[in-house]
Amino acid sequence: MSDKFTQGTIIEYIRSTKYPEIKCQGIVISARCDLAQEKINQFHCLSAMNIEEWIYEVLFESVVNERNNNVLGNIKKYCEQKCMDFATLCGMDKVNFREVLLKSASSKEQKNIQKTIEEWESISGLLETKIKNEEKRTFLLKNKKIVENKLKALYNSSFPKFAFVPEKAYSDGKSSVKGLVVDLQDVIQFDIKVKDPILAYEYDYKVEKARKRGNI
């Protein structure tokens, strides 16, 4: 992090309520003139995280949702062929969802529709329980093409609501694929009084929030 505190400064040890388990960085977005002239009582930053964290936190969920939508798309087509109401089916719990689909299938269709249901149950379940990064990695490797397309979109500045800052833009590192991913919708406000502790690497947003709540 730079010793100067201005627009674009990267702050360490930020905790976002959006990503409570991750030690994020923050990129200051308040106006340079306001910060230089100390005209403000608060400053704002966007949360950011290293790309490895982003892959397991954000990209994983995006890939799961895409795969889930693909499978549901196949089920919707099947429902249309059977003159079934897909919206009503989606409002059921998983047990009834499975039962209705299997009952509607002919003997020749049973095997394929069961396979599709099991695929949907497996994929949708990934977001319903907390899983380890090793399991996420396995899933991402199985969906390598989708992952590659989404990473390409990130590097080309076309991944919705996120921006990539390559390592070589803010440190001595020369990598163009490693770096920070900024959440363009996650704006965090800070009291200007914490500027000096931040510059001295003595600030942890999570600790400060706990202190304010009287937990420590």
C-alpha positions as CSV (number, residue, x, y, z in Angstrom):
1,M,0.0,0.0,0.0
2,S,1.2,3.5,-0.7
3,D,2.2,5.9,2.1
4,K,0.0,8.5,0.5
5,F,-3.7,8.4,1.2
6,T,-5.6,9.4,-1.8
7,Q,-8.1,8.2,-4.4
8,G,-6.9,4.8,-5.6
9,T,-5.0,4.0,-2.4
10,I,-5.3,0.3,-1.5
11,I,-6.2,-0.4,2.2
12,E,-5.4,-3.7,3.8
13,Y,-7.4,-5.8,6.3
14,I,-10.9,-4.6,5.3
15,R,-13.9,-6.7,6.3
16,S,-17.0,-6.3,4.2
17,T,-20.4,-7.3,5.4
18,K,-20.8,-8.8,2.0
19,Y,-17.8,-11.1,2.4
20,P,-17.5,-11.5,6.2
21,E,-15.1,-14.4,6.1
22,I,-12.5,-12.8,3.8
23,K,-9.8,-10.4,4.6
24,C,-10.4,-8.0,1.8
25,Q,-8.6,-4.9,0.6
26,G,-10.3,-1.6,0.0
27,I,-9.7,0.8,-2.9
28,V,-10.3,4.4,-1.9
29,I,-12.8,6.2,-4.2
30,S,-13.3,9.5,-2.4
31,A,-12.3,12.6,-4.3
32,R,-8.6,13.5,-4.2
33,C,-9.2,17.1,-3.4
34,D,-11.4,16.3,-0.4
35,L,-8.9,13.9,1.0
36,A,-6.0,16.3,0.4
37,Q,-7.7,19.2,2.0
38,E,-9.3,17.1,4.8
39,K,-12.7,18.5,4.0
40,I,-14.6,15.3,4.9
41,N,-15.5,13.3,8.0
42,Q,-15.8,10.0,6.2
43,F,-14.2,8.4,3.2
44,H,-15.4,5.6,1.0
45,C,-13.8,2.6,-0.7
46,L,-14.8,-0.4,-2.8
47,S,-14.0,-3.8,-1.4
48,A,-11.5,-5.9,-3.3
49,M,-10.0,-9.4,-2.8
50,N,-7.2,-11.3,-4.4
51,I,-8.2,-13.3,-7.4
52,E,-7.8,-16.7,-5.7
53,E,-10.3,-15.7,-3.0
54,W,-12.6,-14.3,-5.7
55,I,-12.5,-17.5,-7.7
56,Y,-13.7,-19.5,-4.7
57,E,-16.2,-16.9,-3.4
58,V,-17.7,-15.3,-6.4
59,L,-16.7,-17.2,-9.6
60,F,-17.7,-20.5,-8.0
61,E,-21.2,-19.3,-7.3
62,S,-21.5,-17.8,-10.8
63,V,-20.5,-21.2,-12.4
64,V,-22.9,-23.1,-10.1
65,N,-25.8,-20.7,-11.1
66,E,-25.0,-21.1,-14.8
67,R,-24.9,-24.9,-14.6
68,N,-28.1,-24.9,-12.5
69,N,-29.9,-22.7,-15.0
70,N,-28.7,-25.0,-17.9
71,V,-30.1,-28.0,-16.2
72,L,-33.4,-26.3,-15.3
73,G,-33.6,-25.2,-18.9
74,N,-33.5,-28.8,-20.0
75,I,-36.2,-29.6,-17.4
76,K,-38.3,-26.7,-18.6
77,K,-38.2,-28.1,-22.2
78,Y,-39.2,-31.5,-20.9
79,C,-42.2,-29.9,-19.1
80,E,-43.3,-28.1,-22.2
81,Q,-43.2,-31.4,-24.1
82,K,-45.4,-32.9,-21.4
83,C,-47.7,-29.9,-21.1
84,M,-46.7,-29.4,-17.5
85,D,-46.5,-26.0,-15.7
86,F,-42.8,-25.5,-15.1
87,A,-43.4,-22.5,-12.7
88,T,-45.6,-24.7,-10.5
89,L,-43.0,-27.4,-10.5
90,C,-40.3,-25.0,-9.3
91,G,-42.5,-24.0,-6.4
92,M,-42.4,-27.5,-5.0
93,D,-39.9,-29.0,-2.6
94,K,-37.2,-31.3,-4.0
95,V,-39.1,-34.5,-3.0
96,N,-42.3,-33.5,-4.8
97,F,-40.3,-32.0,-7.7
98,R,-38.6,-35.4,-8.2
99,E,-41.8,-37.4,-7.8
100,V,-43.9,-35.4,-10.3
101,L,-41.2,-35.5,-12.9
102,L,-40.6,-39.3,-12.6
103,K,-44.3,-40.0,-12.7
104,S,-44.6,-38.0,-15.9
105,A,-41.8,-40.0,-17.7
106,S,-42.4,-43.0,-19.9
107,S,-40.4,-46.1,-19.3
108,K,-38.0,-45.1,-22.0
109,E,-37.6,-41.6,-20.5
110,Q,-37.1,-42.7,-16.9
111,K,-33.4,-43.2,-17.0
112,N,-32.6,-39.8,-18.7
113,I,-35.0,-37.8,-16.5
114,Q,-33.7,-39.4,-13.4
115,K,-30.1,-38.5,-14.4
116,T,-31.2,-34.9,-15.1
117,I,-33.0,-34.7,-11.7
118,E,-29.9,-36.0,-9.9
119,E,-27.7,-33.6,-11.7
120,W,-29.9,-30.7,-10.7
121,E,-30.1,-31.9,-7.0
122,S,-26.3,-32.2,-6.9
123,I,-25.7,-28.7,-8.4
124,S,-28.3,-26.8,-6.5
125,G,-27.1,-28.4,-3.3
126,L,-23.7,-26.7,-3.7
127,L,-25.1,-23.4,-2.6
128,E,-27.3,-24.7,0.2
129,T,-24.5,-25.9,2.4
130,K,-21.0,-24.6,3.2
131,I,-18.4,-26.6,1.4
132,K,-14.6,-26.6,1.5
133,N,-12.4,-25.0,-1.2
134,E,-11.2,-28.5,-2.2
135,E,-14.8,-29.4,-3.2
136,K,-15.2,-26.1,-5.0
137,R,-12.0,-26.7,-6.9
138,T,-13.2,-30.1,-8.0
139,F,-16.5,-28.7,-9.3
140,L,-14.6,-25.8,-11.1
141,L,-12.3,-28.3,-12.8
142,K,-15.3,-30.3,-14.0
143,N,-16.6,-27.1,-15.6
144,K,-13.3,-25.8,-16.9
145,K,-14.8,-24.3,-20.1
146,I,-17.3,-22.2,-18.2
147,V,-14.5,-21.1,-15.8
148,E,-12.2,-20.1,-18.7
149,N,-14.9,-18.0,-20.3
150,K,-15.8,-16.2,-17.1
151,L,-12.1,-15.5,-16.3
152,K,-11.7,-14.2,-19.9
153,A,-14.7,-11.9,-19.3
154,L,-13.1,-10.6,-16.1
155,Y,-9.8,-9.9,-17.7
156,N,-11.6,-8.2,-20.6
157,S,-13.6,-6.0,-18.2
158,S,-16.9,-7.6,-19.2
159,F,-17.7,-9.6,-16.1
160,P,-20.8,-7.9,-14.6
161,K,-20.3,-5.7,-11.4
162,F,-16.6,-6.6,-11.0
163,A,-13.3,-5.1,-12.2
164,F,-9.8,-6.7,-12.3
165,V,-6.7,-4.8,-11.2
166,P,-3.6,-6.7,-12.4
167,E,-0.8,-7.2,-9.8
168,K,1.7,-5.2,-11.9
169,A,-0.5,-2.1,-11.6
170,Y,0.0,-1.7,-7.8
171,S,3.1,-3.7,-6.8
172,D,6.4,-5.0,-7.9
173,G,4.7,-8.2,-9.2
174,K,4.7,-8.5,-13.0
175,S,1.8,-10.9,-13.4
176,S,-1.0,-9.8,-15.7
177,V,-3.4,-12.6,-14.5
178,K,-2.8,-12.3,-10.7
179,G,-4.2,-9.3,-8.9
180,L,-7.2,-7.9,-7.1
181,V,-10.9,-8.2,-8.1
182,V,-12.9,-5.1,-7.1
183,D,-16.6,-5.4,-6.3
184,L,-18.0,-2.3,-8.0
185,Q,-21.2,-2.4,-5.9
186,D,-19.7,-3.0,-2.4
187,V,-19.1,0.6,-1.1
188,I,-17.8,0.8,2.4
189,Q,-17.7,4.0,4.5
190,F,-15.0,4.8,7.1
191,D,-14.5,7.5,9.6
192,I,-11.6,9.7,8.5
193,K,-10.0,9.2,11.9
194,V,-8.9,5.7,11.0
195,K,-6.7,7.0,8.1
196,D,-3.5,7.1,10.2
197,P,-4.0,3.6,11.7
198,I,-4.6,2.3,8.2
199,L,-1.4,3.8,6.9
200,A,0.4,2.3,9.8
201,Y,-1.0,-1.2,9.1
202,E,-2.6,-1.1,12.5
203,Y,-6.3,-1.3,11.5
204,D,-8.6,-4.3,11.1
205,Y,-12.1,-3.4,10.1
206,K,-13.6,-6.6,11.8
207,V,-11.9,-5.8,15.1
208,E,-13.1,-2.2,15.0
209,K,-16.7,-3.2,14.3
210,A,-16.6,-5.6,17.2
211,R,-15.2,-2.9,19.5
212,K,-18.0,-0.6,18.5
213,R,-20.6,-3.3,19.4
214,G,-18.9,-3.8,22.7
215,N,-17.8,-7.3,22.0
216,I,-14.2,-6.7,22.8
